[in-house]
């Protein structure tokens, strides 16, 4: 079952984020779901220029915008 196969990694990621719950914009469980969706979309066949692992993690942790004085 596909959902069962996704449950363990989702729970592990949520547990990893749990200590920072008060600093997060969304609940760890919601963020774990979002990260899995991002990974599944980024890894689908036919993507010409897939994001690197570092790019995916940076986008997930820091969002799309740079901070004041930050460059690309």
N, CA, C, O and CB atoms as a CASP TS submission, in Angstrom:
PFRMAT TS
TARGET T0000
AUTHOR 0000-0000-0000
METHOD Language model
MODEL 1
PARENT N/A
ATOM      1  N   UNK     1       0.835  -1.184   0.000  1.00  0.00           N
ATOM      2  CA  UNK     1       0.000   0.000   0.000  1.00  0.00           C
ATOM      3  C   UNK     1       0.884   1.252   0.000  1.00  0.00           C
ATOM      4  O   UNK     1       1.781   1.397   0.830  1.00  0.00           O
ATOM      5  CB  UNK     1      -0.952  -0.005   1.219  1.00  0.00           C
ATOM      6  N   UNK     2       0.615   2.129  -0.927  1.00  0.00           N
ATOM      7  CA  UNK     2       1.432   3.334  -1.106  1.00  0.00           C
ATOM      8  C   UNK     2       1.431   4.216   0.138  1.00  0.00           C
ATOM      9  O   UNK     2       2.479   4.706   0.560  1.00  0.00           O
ATOM     10  CB  UNK     2       0.931   4.133  -2.301  1.00  0.00           C
ATOM     11  N   UNK     3       0.259   4.415   0.719  1.00  0.00           N
ATOM     12  CA  UNK     3       0.156   5.272   1.906  1.00  0.00           C
ATOM     13  C   UNK     3       0.973   4.721   3.068  1.00  0.00           C
ATOM     14  O   UNK     3       1.612   5.479   3.798  1.00  0.00           O
ATOM     15  CB  UNK     3      -1.307   5.422   2.326  1.00  0.00           C
ATOM     16  N   UNK     4       0.953   3.422   3.237  1.00  0.00           N
ATOM     17  CA  UNK     4       1.736   2.800   4.308  1.00  0.00           C
ATOM     18  C   UNK     4       3.232   3.005   4.074  1.00  0.00           C
ATOM     19  O   UNK     4       3.991   3.202   5.023  1.00  0.00           O
ATOM     20  CB  UNK     4       1.416   1.294   4.407  1.00  0.00           C
ATOM     21  N   UNK     5       3.651   2.958   2.815  1.00  0.00           N
ATOM     22  CA  UNK     5       5.057   3.173   2.487  1.00  0.00           C
ATOM     23  C   UNK     5       5.520   4.595   2.725  1.00  0.00           C
ATOM     24  O   UNK     5       6.709   4.834   2.935  1.00  0.00           O
ATOM     25  CB  UNK     5       5.303   2.811   1.065  1.00  0.00           C
ATOM     26  N   UNK     6       4.599   5.538   2.694  1.00  0.00           N
ATOM     27  CA  UNK     6       4.935   6.940   2.939  1.00  0.00           C
ATOM     28  C   UNK     6       4.848   7.313   4.416  1.00  0.00           C
ATOM     29  O   UNK     6       5.422   8.317   4.839  1.00  0.00           O
ATOM     30  CB  UNK     6       4.019   7.837   2.136  1.00  0.00           C
ATOM     31  N   UNK     7       4.136   6.512   5.194  1.00  0.00           N
ATOM     32  CA  UNK     7       3.880   6.853   6.593  1.00  0.00           C
ATOM     33  C   UNK     7       5.150   6.878   7.441  1.00  0.00           C
ATOM     34  O   UNK     7       5.328   7.794   8.243  1.00  0.00           O
ATOM     35  CB  UNK     7       2.899   5.872   7.186  1.00  0.00           C
ATOM     36  N   UNK     8       6.027   5.902   7.284  1.00  0.00           N
ATOM     37  CA  UNK     8       7.234   5.840   8.112  1.00  0.00           C
ATOM     38  C   UNK     8       8.171   7.020   7.856  1.00  0.00           C
ATOM     39  O   UNK     8       8.611   7.653   8.815  1.00  0.00           O
ATOM     40  CB  UNK     8       7.975   4.533   7.857  1.00  0.00           C
ATOM     41  N   UNK     9       8.495   7.345   6.593  1.00  0.00           N
ATOM     42  CA  UNK     9       9.347   8.518   6.370  1.00  0.00           C
ATOM     43  C   UNK     9       8.689   9.818   6.847  1.00  0.00           C
ATOM     44  O   UNK     9       9.365  10.707   7.366  1.00  0.00           O
ATOM     45  CB  UNK     9       9.693   8.634   4.890  1.00  0.00           C
ATOM     46  N   UNK    10       7.373   9.923   6.668  1.00  0.00           N
ATOM     47  CA  UNK    10       6.652  11.125   7.119  1.00  0.00           C
ATOM     48  C   UNK    10       6.767  11.266   8.639  1.00  0.00           C
ATOM     49  O   UNK    10       7.029  12.355   9.150  1.00  0.00           O
ATOM     50  CB  UNK    10       5.153  11.063   6.693  1.00  0.00           C
ATOM     51  N   UNK    11       6.570  10.170   9.347  1.00  0.00           N
ATOM     52  CA  UNK    11       6.666  10.191  10.809  1.00  0.00           C
ATOM     53  C   UNK    11       8.086  10.522  11.266  1.00  0.00           C
ATOM     54  O   UNK    11       8.273  11.257  12.236  1.00  0.00           O
ATOM     55  CB  UNK    11       6.229   8.839  11.390  1.00  0.00           C
ATOM     56  N   UNK    12       9.083   9.981  10.568  1.00  0.00           N
ATOM     57  CA  UNK    12      10.476  10.259  10.921  1.00  0.00           C
ATOM     58  C   UNK    12      10.806  11.736  10.721  1.00  0.00           C
ATOM     59  O   UNK    12      11.472  12.342  11.560  1.00  0.00           O
ATOM     60  CB  UNK    12      11.426   9.388  10.084  1.00  0.00           C
ATOM     61  N   UNK    13      10.346  12.312   9.622  1.00  0.00           N
ATOM     62  CA  UNK    13      10.605  13.729   9.370  1.00  0.00           C
ATOM     63  C   UNK    13       9.871  14.598  10.386  1.00  0.00           C
ATOM     64  O   UNK    13      10.433  15.572  10.886  1.00  0.00           O
ATOM     65  CB  UNK    13      10.183  14.110   7.941  1.00  0.00           C
ATOM     66  N   UNK    14       8.631  14.258  10.692  1.00  0.00           N
ATOM     67  CA  UNK    14       7.874  15.015  11.696  1.00  0.00           C
ATOM     68  C   UNK    14       8.582  14.951  13.051  1.00  0.00           C
ATOM     69  O   UNK    14       8.649  15.954  13.761  1.00  0.00           O
ATOM     70  CB  UNK    14       6.426  14.467  11.818  1.00  0.00           C
ATOM     71  N   UNK    15       9.106  13.788  13.411  1.00  0.00           N
ATOM     72  CA  UNK    15       9.831  13.641  14.674  1.00  0.00           C
ATOM     73  C   UNK    15      11.104  14.480  14.677  1.00  0.00           C
ATOM     74  O   UNK    15      11.476  15.046  15.705  1.00  0.00           O
ATOM     75  CB  UNK    15      10.174  12.168  14.927  1.00  0.00           C
ATOM     76  N   UNK    16      11.761  14.559  13.542  1.00  0.00           N
ATOM     77  CA  UNK    16      12.969  15.374  13.416  1.00  0.00           C
ATOM     78  C   UNK    16      12.656  16.858  13.608  1.00  0.00           C
ATOM     79  O   UNK    16      13.453  17.593  14.191  1.00  0.00           O
ATOM     80  CB  UNK    16      13.624  15.146  12.047  1.00  0.00           C
ATOM     81  N   UNK    17      11.503  17.294  13.119  1.00  0.00           N
ATOM     82  CA  UNK    17      11.104  18.698  13.219  1.00  0.00           C
ATOM     83  C   UNK    17      10.460  19.053  14.560  1.00  0.00           C
ATOM     84  O   UNK    17      10.414  20.224  14.934  1.00  0.00           O
ATOM     85  CB  UNK    17      10.149  19.031  12.105  1.00  0.00           C
ATOM     86  N   UNK    18       9.970  18.063  15.272  1.00  0.00           N
ATOM     87  CA  UNK    18       9.211  18.285  16.514  1.00  0.00           C
ATOM     88  C   UNK    18       9.910  19.180  17.541  1.00  0.00           C
ATOM     89  O   UNK    18       9.251  20.045  18.118  1.00  0.00           O
ATOM     90  CB  UNK    18       8.916  16.967  17.152  1.00  0.00           C
ATOM     91  N   UNK    19      11.211  19.015  17.795  1.00  0.00           N
ATOM     92  CA  UNK    19      11.847  19.873  18.803  1.00  0.00           C
ATOM     93  C   UNK    19      11.766  21.376  18.472  1.00  0.00           C
ATOM     94  O   UNK    19      11.882  22.215  19.366  1.00  0.00           O
ATOM     95  CB  UNK    19      13.301  19.472  18.955  1.00  0.00           C
ATOM     96  N   UNK    20      11.569  21.705  17.208  1.00  0.00           N
ATOM     97  CA  UNK    20      11.493  23.108  16.789  1.00  0.00           C
ATOM     98  C   UNK    20      10.063  23.561  16.524  1.00  0.00           C
ATOM     99  O   UNK    20       9.852  24.586  15.874  1.00  0.00           O
ATOM    100  CB  UNK    20      12.330  23.321  15.545  1.00  0.00           C
ATOM    101  N   UNK    21       9.085  22.820  17.012  1.00  0.00           N
ATOM    102  CA  UNK    21       7.668  23.095  16.737  1.00  0.00           C
ATOM    103  C   UNK    21       7.310  24.568  16.953  1.00  0.00           C
ATOM    104  O   UNK    21       6.622  25.155  16.117  1.00  0.00           O
ATOM    105  CB  UNK    21       6.788  22.221  17.623  1.00  0.00           C
ATOM    106  N   UNK    22       7.751  25.166  18.031  1.00  0.00           N
ATOM    107  CA  UNK    22       7.374  26.549  18.354  1.00  0.00           C
ATOM    108  C   UNK    22       7.939  27.559  17.355  1.00  0.00           C
ATOM    109  O   UNK    22       7.410  28.664  17.231  1.00  0.00           O
ATOM    110  CB  UNK    22       7.849  26.901  19.754  1.00  0.00           C
ATOM    111  N   UNK    23       8.993  27.199  16.652  1.00  0.00           N
ATOM    112  CA  UNK    23       9.615  28.101  15.677  1.00  0.00           C
ATOM    113  C   UNK    23       9.111  27.880  14.255  1.00  0.00           C
ATOM    114  O   UNK    23       9.449  28.650  13.355  1.00  0.00           O
ATOM    115  CB  UNK    23      11.113  27.930  15.706  1.00  0.00           C
ATOM    116  N   UNK    24       8.321  26.858  14.044  1.00  0.00           N
ATOM    117  CA  UNK    24       7.874  26.494  12.699  1.00  0.00           C
ATOM    118  C   UNK    24       6.598  27.236  12.309  1.00  0.00           C
ATOM    119  O   UNK    24       5.758  27.538  13.157  1.00  0.00           O
ATOM    120  CB  UNK    24       7.646  24.988  12.609  1.00  0.00           C
ATOM    121  N   UNK    25       6.467  27.521  11.029  1.00  0.00           N
ATOM    122  CA  UNK    25       5.261  28.181  10.512  1.00  0.00           C
ATOM    123  C   UNK    25       4.060  27.244  10.506  1.00  0.00           C
ATOM    124  O   UNK    25       2.921  27.683  10.666  1.00  0.00           O
ATOM    125  CB  UNK    25       5.511  28.704   9.102  1.00  0.00           C
ATOM    126  N   UNK    26       4.317  25.957  10.323  1.00  0.00           N
ATOM    127  CA  UNK    26       3.268  24.939  10.294  1.00  0.00           C
ATOM    128  C   UNK    26       3.657  23.812  11.244  1.00  0.00           C
ATOM    129  O   UNK    26       4.809  23.712  11.666  1.00  0.00           O
ATOM    130  CB  UNK    26       3.045  24.395   8.843  1.00  0.00           C
ATOM    131  N   UNK    27       2.695  22.977  11.572  1.00  0.00           N
ATOM    132  CA  UNK    27       2.963  21.825  12.436  1.00  0.00           C
ATOM    133  C   UNK    27       3.948  20.875  11.751  1.00  0.00           C
ATOM    134  O   UNK    27       3.943  20.761  10.525  1.00  0.00           O
ATOM    135  CB  UNK    27       1.645  21.081  12.784  1.00  0.00           C
ATOM    136  N   UNK    28       4.790  20.194  12.528  1.00  0.00           N
ATOM    137  CA  UNK    28       5.751  19.261  11.937  1.00  0.00           C
ATOM    138  C   UNK    28       5.108  18.234  11.005  1.00  0.00           C
ATOM    139  O   UNK    28       5.685  17.882   9.976  1.00  0.00           O
ATOM    140  CB  UNK    28       6.491  18.543  13.029  1.00  0.00           C
ATOM    141  N   UNK    29       3.918  17.756  11.361  1.00  0.00           N
ATOM    142  CA  UNK    29       3.236  16.764  10.530  1.00  0.00           C
ATOM    143  C   UNK    29       2.863  17.354   9.168  1.00  0.00           C
ATOM    144  O   UNK    29       2.995  16.693   8.138  1.00  0.00           O
ATOM    145  CB  UNK    29       1.978  16.243  11.244  1.00  0.00           C
ATOM    146  N   UNK    30       2.401  18.587   9.175  1.00  0.00           N
ATOM    147  CA  UNK    30       2.027  19.274   7.928  1.00  0.00           C
ATOM    148  C   UNK    30       3.272  19.537   7.080  1.00  0.00           C
ATOM    149  O   UNK    30       3.241  19.378   5.859  1.00  0.00           O
ATOM    150  CB  UNK    30       1.289  20.612   8.233  1.00  0.00           C
ATOM    151  N   UNK    31       4.351  19.933   7.720  1.00  0.00           N
ATOM    152  CA  UNK    31       5.602  20.162   6.995  1.00  0.00           C
ATOM    153  C   UNK    31       6.147  18.862   6.410  1.00  0.00           C
ATOM    154  O   UNK    31       6.668  18.855   5.295  1.00  0.00           O
ATOM    155  CB  UNK    31       6.646  20.800   7.919  1.00  0.00           C
ATOM    156  N   UNK    32       6.033  17.777   7.145  1.00  0.00           N
ATOM    157  CA  UNK    32       6.492  16.479   6.630  1.00  0.00           C
ATOM    158  C   UNK    32       5.702  16.095   5.385  1.00  0.00           C
ATOM    159  O   UNK    32       6.277  15.612   4.410  1.00  0.00           O
ATOM    160  CB  UNK    32       6.354  15.379   7.710  1.00  0.00           C
ATOM    161  N   UNK    33       4.387  16.306   5.411  1.00  0.00           N
ATOM    162  CA  UNK    33       3.561  16.046   4.221  1.00  0.00           C
ATOM    163  C   UNK    33       4.010  16.914   3.052  1.00  0.00           C
ATOM    164  O   UNK    33       4.146  16.432   1.928  1.00  0.00           O
ATOM    165  CB  UNK    33       2.071  16.303   4.527  1.00  0.00           C
ATOM    166  N   UNK    34       4.237  18.186   3.321  1.00  0.00           N
ATOM    167  CA  UNK    34       4.640  19.126   2.271  1.00  0.00           C
ATOM    168  C   UNK    34       5.981  18.746   1.666  1.00  0.00           C
ATOM    169  O   UNK    34       6.162  18.814   0.450  1.00  0.00           O
ATOM    170  CB  UNK    34       4.707  20.544   2.824  1.00  0.00           C
ATOM    171  N   UNK    35       6.919  18.348   2.512  1.00  0.00           N
ATOM    172  CA  UNK    35       8.235  17.965   2.021  1.00  0.00           C
ATOM    173  C   UNK    35       8.144  16.719   1.148  1.00  0.00           C
ATOM    174  O   UNK    35       8.812  16.633   0.117  1.00  0.00           O
ATOM    175  CB  UNK    35       9.193  17.726   3.190  1.00  0.00           C
ATOM    176  N   UNK    36       7.325  15.759   1.553  1.00  0.00           N
ATOM    177  CA  UNK    36       7.147  14.563   0.725  1.00  0.00           C
ATOM    178  C   UNK    36       6.552  14.920  -0.630  1.00  0.00           C
ATOM    179  O   UNK    36       6.974  14.377  -1.651  1.00  0.00           O
ATOM    180  CB  UNK    36       6.250  13.545   1.440  1.00  0.00           C
ATOM    181  N   UNK    37       5.588  15.814  -0.653  1.00  0.00           N
ATOM    182  CA  UNK    37       5.003  16.240  -1.931  1.00  0.00           C
ATOM    183  C   UNK    37       6.051  16.911  -2.811  1.00  0.00           C
ATOM    184  O   UNK    37       6.119  16.654  -4.012  1.00  0.00           O
ATOM    185  CB  UNK    37       3.822  17.199  -1.693  1.00  0.00           C
ATOM    186  N   UNK    38       6.860  17.767  -2.210  1.00  0.00           N
ATOM    187  CA  UNK    38       7.921  18.445  -2.952  1.00  0.00           C
ATOM    188  C   UNK    38       8.896  17.430  -3.542  1.00  0.00           C
ATOM    189  O   UNK    38       9.287  17.547  -4.703  1.00  0.00           O
ATOM    190  CB  UNK    38       8.668  19.436  -2.042  1.00  0.00           C
ATOM    191  N   UNK    39       9.284  16.449  -2.759  1.00  0.00           N
ATOM    192  CA  UNK    39      10.209  15.420  -3.244  1.00  0.00           C
ATOM    193  C   UNK    39       9.611  14.585  -4.366  1.00  0.00           C
ATOM    194  O   UNK    39      10.283  14.292  -5.355  1.00  0.00           O
ATOM    195  CB  UNK    39      10.621  14.513  -2.103  1.00  0.00           C
ATOM    196  N   UNK    40       8.346  14.203  -4.213  1.00  0.00           N
ATOM    197  CA  UNK    40       7.704  13.387  -5.251  1.00  0.00           C
ATOM    198  C   UNK    40       7.587  14.159  -6.560  1.00  0.00           C
ATOM    199  O   UNK    40       7.818  13.601  -7.632  1.00  0.00           O
ATOM    200  CB  UNK    40       6.314  12.925  -4.789  1.00  0.00           C
ATOM    201  N   UNK    41       7.234  15.418  -6.480  1.00  0.00           N
ATOM    202  CA  UNK    41       7.104  16.233  -7.679  1.00  0.00           C
ATOM    203  C   UNK    41       8.469  16.460  -8.319  1.00  0.00           C
ATOM    204  O   UNK    41       8.606  16.361  -9.539  1.00  0.00           O
ATOM    205  CB  UNK    41       6.437  17.576  -7.349  1.00  0.00           C
ATOM    206  N   UNK    42       9.469  16.760  -7.516  1.00  0.00           N
ATOM    207  CA  UNK    42      10.805  17.055  -8.043  1.00  0.00           C
ATOM    208  C   UNK    42      11.438  15.833  -8.695  1.00  0.00           C
ATOM    209  O   UNK    42      12.253  15.973  -9.607  1.00  0.00           O
ATOM    210  CB  UNK    42      11.710  17.569  -6.929  1.00  0.00           C
ATOM    211  N   UNK    43      11.073  14.640  -8.243  1.00  0.00           N
ATOM    212  CA  UNK    43      11.692  13.432  -8.765  1.00  0.00           C
ATOM    213  C   UNK    43      10.903  12.727  -9.844  1.00  0.00           C
ATOM    214  O   UNK    43      11.242  11.606 -10.223  1.00  0.00           O
ATOM    215  CB  UNK    43      11.925  12.498  -7.669  1.00  0.00           C
ATOM    216  N   UNK    44       9.861  13.357 -10.345  1.00  0.00           N
ATOM    217  CA  UNK    44       9.037  12.676 -11.353  1.00  0.00           C
ATOM    218  C   UNK    44       9.784  12.592 -12.684  1.00  0.00           C
ATOM    219  O   UNK    44      10.605  13.458 -12.987  1.00  0.00           O
ATOM    220  CB  UNK    44       7.686  13.414 -11.543  1.00  0.00           C
ATOM    221  N   UNK    45       9.512  11.578 -13.464  1.00  0.00           N
ATOM    222  CA  UNK    45      10.157  11.431 -14.769  1.00  0.00           C
ATOM    223  C   UNK    45       9.813  12.601 -15.686  1.00  0.00           C
ATOM    224  O   UNK    45       8.710  13.145 -15.636  1.00  0.00           O
ATOM    225  CB  UNK    45       9.741  10.108 -15.425  1.00  0.00           C
ATOM    226  N   UNK    46      10.761  12.969 -16.506  1.00  0.00           N
ATOM    227  CA  UNK    46      10.529  14.018 -17.487  1.00  0.00           C
ATOM    228  C   UNK    46      10.947  15.403 -17.039  1.00  0.00           C
ATOM    229  O   UNK    46      10.844  16.355 -17.813  1.00  0.00           O
ATOM    230  CB  UNK    46       9.106  14.042 -17.844  1.00  0.00           C
ATOM    231  N   UNK    47      11.417  15.540 -15.805  1.00  0.00           N
ATOM    232  CA  UNK    47      11.895  16.842 -15.339  1.00  0.00           C
ATOM    233  C   UNK    47      13.247  17.087 -15.995  1.00  0.00           C
ATOM    234  O   UNK    47      14.188  16.320 -15.792  1.00  0.00           O
ATOM    235  CB  UNK    47      11.999  16.899 -13.761  1.00  0.00           C
ATOM    236  N   UNK    48      13.343  18.156 -16.782  1.00  0.00           N
ATOM    237  CA  UNK    48      14.569  18.424 -17.544  1.00  0.00           C
ATOM    238  C   UNK    48      15.740  18.854 -16.674  1.00  0.00           C
ATOM    239  O   UNK    48      16.872  18.429 -16.904  1.00  0.00           O
ATOM    240  CB  UNK    48      14.305  19.484 -18.571  1.00  0.00           C
ATOM    241  N   UNK    49      15.481  19.685 -15.687  1.00  0.00           N
ATOM    242  CA  UNK    49      16.550  20.212 -14.841  1.00  0.00           C
ATOM    243  C   UNK    49      16.122  20.074 -13.380  1.00  0.00           C
ATOM    244  O   UNK    49      15.744  21.060 -12.747  1.00  0.00           O
ATOM    245  CB  UNK    49      16.873  21.708 -15.196  1.00  0.00           C
ATOM    246  N   UNK    50      16.180  18.847 -12.842  1.00  0.00           N
ATOM    247  CA  UNK    50      15.680  18.635 -11.482  1.00  0.00           C
ATOM    248  C   UNK    50      16.508  19.397 -10.448  1.00  0.00           C
ATOM    249  O   UNK    50      17.705  19.623 -10.627  1.00  0.00           O
ATOM    250  CB  UNK    50      15.681  17.145 -11.148  1.00  0.00           C
ATOM    251  N   UNK    51      15.847  19.781  -9.375  1.00  0.00           N
ATOM    252  CA  UNK    51      16.546  20.437  -8.279  1.00  0.00           C
ATOM    253  C   UNK    51      17.498  19.449  -7.623  1.00  0.00           C
ATOM    254  O   UNK    51      17.207  18.257  -7.525  1.00  0.00           O
ATOM    255  CB  UNK    51      15.547  21.001  -7.244  1.00  0.00           C
ATOM    256  N   UNK    52      18.635  19.959  -7.178  1.00  0.00           N
ATOM    257  CA  UNK    52      19.572  19.116  -6.438  1.00  0.00           C
ATOM    258  C   UNK    52      19.029  18.913  -5.022  1.00  0.00           C
ATOM    259  O   UNK    52      18.108  19.607  -4.592  1.00  0.00           O
ATOM    260  CB  UNK    52      21.006  19.755  -6.405  1.00  0.00           C
ATOM    261  N   UNK    53      19.604  17.970  -4.319  1.00  0.00           N
ATOM    262  CA  UNK    53      19.203  17.738  -2.932  1.00  0.00           C
ATOM    263  C   UNK    53      19.402  18.999  -2.105  1.00  0.00           C
ATOM    264  O   UNK    53      18.529  19.368  -1.319  1.00  0.00           O
ATOM    265  CB  UNK    53      19.999  16.571  -2.323  1.00  0.00           C
ATOM    266  N   UNK    54      20.543  19.665  -2.274  1.00  0.00           N
ATOM    267  CA  UNK    54      20.804  20.901  -1.530  1.00  0.00           C
ATOM    268  C   UNK    54      19.775  21.979  -1.851  1.00  0.00           C
ATOM    269  O   UNK    54      19.331  22.699  -0.956  1.00  0.00           O
ATOM    270  CB  UNK    54      22.208  21.418  -1.840  1.00  0.00           C
ATOM    271  N   UNK    55      19.392  22.095  -3.119  1.00  0.00           N
ATOM    272  CA  UNK    55      18.388  23.091  -3.508  1.00  0.00           C
ATOM    273  C   UNK    55      17.028  22.781  -2.892  1.00  0.00           C
ATOM    274  O   UNK    55      16.334  23.683  -2.422  1.00  0.00           O
ATOM    275  CB  UNK    55      18.266  23.156  -5.033  1.00  0.00           C
ATOM    276  N   UNK    56      16.649  21.506  -2.895  1.00  0.00           N
ATOM    277  CA  UNK    56      15.373  21.109  -2.297  1.00  0.00           C
ATOM    278  C   UNK    56      15.336  21.421  -0.805  1.00  0.00           C
ATOM    279  O   UNK    56      14.359  21.980  -0.306  1.00  0.00           O
ATOM    280  CB  UNK    56      15.122  19.619  -2.524  1.00  0.00           C
ATOM    281  N   UNK    57      16.392  21.062  -0.102  1.00  0.00           N
ATOM    282  CA  UNK    57      16.442  21.303   1.343  1.00  0.00           C
ATOM    283  C   UNK    57      16.448  22.798   1.632  1.00  0.00           C
ATOM    284  O   UNK    57      15.747  23.253   2.536  1.00  0.00           O
ATOM    285  CB  UNK    57      17.685  20.634   1.964  1.00  0.00           C
ATOM    286  N   UNK    58      17.226  23.567   0.879  1.00  0.00           N
ATOM    287  CA  UNK    58      17.277  25.015   1.085  1.00  0.00           C
ATOM    288  C   UNK    58      15.917  25.655   0.831  1.00  0.00           C
ATOM    289  O   UNK    58      15.471  26.501   1.606  1.00  0.00           O
ATOM    290  CB  UNK    58      18.334  25.647   0.173  1.00  0.00           C
ATOM    291  N   UNK    59      15.269  25.260  -0.237  1.00  0.00           N
ATOM    292  CA  UNK    59      13.943  25.789  -0.547  1.00  0.00           C
ATOM    293  C   UNK    59      12.954  25.437   0.557  1.00  0.00           C
ATOM    294  O   UNK    59      12.154  26.279   0.963  1.00  0.00           O
ATOM    295  CB  UNK    59      13.448  25.248  -1.895  1.00  0.00           C
ATOM    296  N   UNK    60      13.001  24.222   1.035  1.00  0.00           N
ATOM    297  CA  UNK    60      12.082  23.788   2.085  1.00  0.00           C
ATOM    298  C   UNK    60      12.336  24.539   3.393  1.00  0.00           C
ATOM    299  O   UNK    60      11.393  24.987   4.045  1.00  0.00           O
ATOM    300  CB  UNK    60      12.214  22.280   2.312  1.00  0.00           C
ATOM    301  N   UNK    61      13.600  24.675   3.773  1.00  0.00           N
ATOM    302  CA  UNK    61      13.920  25.301   5.055  1.00  0.00           C
ATOM    303  C   UNK    61      13.842  26.820   5.039  1.00  0.00           C
ATOM    304  O   UNK    61      13.503  27.436   6.049  1.00  0.00           O
ATOM    305  CB  UNK    61      15.286  24.892   5.480  1.00  0.00           C
ATOM    306  N   UNK    62      14.156  27.435   3.884  1.00  0.00           N
ATOM    307  CA  UNK    62      14.272  28.893   3.855  1.00  0.00           C
ATOM    308  C   UNK    62      13.280  29.586   2.933  1.00  0.00           C
ATOM    309  O   UNK    62      13.190  30.814   2.943  1.00  0.00           O
ATOM    310  CB  UNK    62      15.645  29.267   3.448  1.00  0.00           C
ATOM    311  N   UNK    63      12.541  28.833   2.144  1.00  0.00           N
ATOM    312  CA  UNK    63      11.545  29.437   1.263  1.00  0.00           C
ATOM    313  C   UNK    63      12.147  29.995  -0.018  1.00  0.00           C
ATOM    314  O   UNK    63      13.315  29.764  -0.332  1.00  0.00           O
ATOM    315  CB  UNK    63      10.817  30.530   1.991  1.00  0.00           C
ATOM    316  N   UNK    64      11.325  30.729  -0.742  1.00  0.00           N
ATOM    317  CA  UNK    64      11.712  31.219  -2.060  1.00  0.00           C
ATOM    318  C   UNK    64      12.469  32.542  -2.013  1.00  0.00           C
ATOM    319  O   UNK    64      13.216  32.865  -2.937  1.00  0.00           O
ATOM    320  CB  UNK    64      10.494  31.375  -2.916  1.00  0.00           C
ATOM    321  N   UNK    65      12.280  33.298  -0.950  1.00  0.00           N
ATOM    322  CA  UNK    65      12.873  34.635  -0.898  1.00  0.00           C
ATOM    323  C   UNK    65      14.182  34.638  -0.124  1.00  0.00           C
ATOM    324  O   UNK    65      14.343  33.895   0.845  1.00  0.00           O
ATOM    325  CB  UNK    65      11.899  35.620  -0.268  1.00  0.00           C
ATOM    326  N   UNK    66      15.111  35.473  -0.554  1.00  0.00           N
ATOM    327  CA  UNK    66      16.342  35.675   0.192  1.00  0.00           C
ATOM    328  C   UNK    66      16.095  36.736   1.250  1.00  0.00           C
ATOM    329  O   UNK    66      15.162  37.531   1.140  1.00  0.00           O
ATOM    330  CB  UNK    66      17.511  36.084  -0.747  1.00  0.00           C
ATOM    331  N   UNK    67      16.921  36.742   2.258  1.00  0.00           N
ATOM    332  CA  UNK    67      16.815  37.757   3.299  1.00  0.00           C
ATOM    333  C   UNK    67      17.521  39.028   2.867  1.00  0.00           C
ATOM    334  O   UNK    67      18.219  39.038   1.853  1.00  0.00           O
ATOM    335  CB  UNK    67      17.400  37.243   4.620  1.00  0.00           C
ATOM    336  N   UNK    68      17.348  40.098   3.624  1.00  0.00           N
ATOM    337  CA  UNK    68      18.021  41.358   3.296  1.00  0.00           C
ATOM    338  C   UNK    68      19.531  41.161   3.216  1.00  0.00           C
ATOM    339  O   UNK    68      20.141  40.601   4.127  1.00  0.00           O
ATOM    340  CB  UNK    68      17.682  42.437   4.337  1.00  0.00           C
ATOM    341  N   UNK    69      20.116  41.616   2.141  1.00  0.00           N
ATOM    342  CA  UNK    69      21.557  41.519   1.961  1.00  0.00           C
ATOM    343  C   UNK    69      22.057  40.170   1.488  1.00  0.00           C
ATOM    344  O   UNK    69      23.256  40.010   1.257  1.00  0.00           O
ATOM    345  CB  UNK    69      22.220  41.847   3.218  1.00  0.00           C
ATOM    346  N   UNK    70      21.176  39.199   1.338  1.00  0.00           N
ATOM    347  CA  UNK    70      21.582  37.880   0.856  1.00  0.00           C
ATOM    348  C   UNK    70      21.530  37.853  -0.659  1.00  0.00           C
ATOM    349  O   UNK    70      20.619  38.414  -1.267  1.00  0.00           O
ATOM    350  CB  UNK    70      20.683  36.773   1.448  1.00  0.00           C
ATOM    351  N   UNK    71      22.495  37.210  -1.259  1.00  0.00           N
ATOM    352  CA  UNK    71      22.473  36.998  -2.700  1.00  0.00           C
ATOM    353  C   UNK    71      22.070  35.580  -2.998  1.00  0.00           C
ATOM    354  O   UNK    71      21.731  34.810  -2.100  1.00  0.00           O
ATOM    355  CB  UNK    71      23.832  37.309  -3.325  1.00  0.00           C
ATOM    356  N   UNK    72      22.109  35.246  -4.251  1.00  0.00           N
ATOM    357  CA  UNK    72      21.815  33.869  -4.646  1.00  0.00           C
ATOM    358  C   UNK    72      22.995  33.034  -4.405  1.00  0.00           C
ATOM    359  O   UNK    72      22.966  31.832  -4.669  1.00  0.00           O
ATOM    360  CB  UNK    72      21.394  33.768  -6.091  1.00  0.00           C
TER
END
